[in-house]
Amino acid sequence: MRGEAAMGRTIPSWHIIVEQEITRLSRFKQFLGPEDRLVFDDLLSQCKLYAAEAGVLASPVKEVPLLLSMIFAQHKKLIELEKRINHPSSDVRGRLAVSSGSPCIFAMGS
């Protein structure tokens, strides 16, 4: 109706934006080999894992929180691997890394 204020649009939740961006990035995945697709899926899963944390950034560029989530997860995995190298133990050898809440797709050498 004329004269009435139009209802504002609801801003989608960060989880919805993450899903939309992952769908958009899946075009890249189509051109990867099978092994690289697993790596790419693992990378994108980091966006979901840290969605709540990334959502508080309120960045006007939606790729920034996504990339920060990926970089953070990779850095966390790197620190875990450094700990394993600097403090080797026989019970760690051959296990899958479960850092960052997502299983690493590569097992350590046995």
Secondary structure as GFF3:
##gff-version 3
##sequence-region A 1 110
A	DSSP	alpha_helix	14	29	.	.	.	ID=ss1
A	DSSP	alpha_helix	34	49	.	.	.	ID=ss2
A	DSSP	alpha_helix	51	55	.	.	.	ID=ss3
A	DSSP	alpha_helix	63	86	.	.	.	ID=ss4
A	DSSP	three_ten_helix	99	101	.	.	.	ID=ss5
###
